[in-house]
Amino acid sequence: MLKWIPFIFIFLILIIILIYLIFKRHDPLFPKMTLIGAWVYAFFICRICFAPVSFGFTSPHEIHYFLFDGIIFNLIPFQSLDTAFWMNVLMTVPAGIFYQLIIQPTKISHKVLLGIGTGIFLECTQMIINFLVHLGRWVEVDDLITNACGVWIGMIIVYFLLKSPLQQLTRKFMVNK
C-alpha cells in the first residue's frame, strides 16, 4: 500500500485541478475540451509513470546500468531500441499537442526546453518516488531523449495542422488564443 501513496497524492492534486477546470474557468466549449483532455492525459501519464505496477515492453537485451540505494539508473543511451523505447516517444506526443494548444510557445528555445523539461520532470519524479517508496522503476537517459522527441513531434503535428485546411478547427481548440 505504501507504494501507492505518491500516485494517490498526485491523483488528489489532479482532482483539484479538474474541479478548477470545470467550475472556475469560463472557457468556451472547445478550449474546455482541450483542458479536460489534457487532464485525462496527465492522469494516464501519472498512472503509467508513478504507480507501482509497471508496464513491461523491454526485450531481453543486456543493458548496462548501475544501482544506487535500490534505484536502477541507465545512463548509457541507445543500448536497446526495443518497443519500450518507441512507446516512450508515442507516450509524449499528446504532451506536445497540448503544450501547443494551451501554452502556445512561439520561440524555438521554449519548445526545446518544454521537450527536455518534460523528460527531466518525469524521470526526476520517478527517481524521487523510487527513493521514497522503492517502486522499482528505472531512471533512464533514453527516456529523457524519447520523451523530448515525443513532445517535439506533438508540437510539429499542431504546427502542420495550423498550416493545413484544418487550421480553423485546430484554432477552436486553442486556449487563450
Buried (B, 14 or more C-beta within 10 A) or exposed (E): EEBBEBBEEBBEEBEEBBEEBEEEEEBEEBBBEBBBBBBEBBBEBBBBBBBBEEEEEBEEEEBEBEEEEEBBBBEEEEBBEBEBBEBBBEBBBBBBBBBBBBEEBEEEEBBBBBBBBBBBEBBEBBBBBBBEBBBEBBBBBBBBBBBBBBBBBBBBBBBEBBEEEEEEEBEBBBBEE
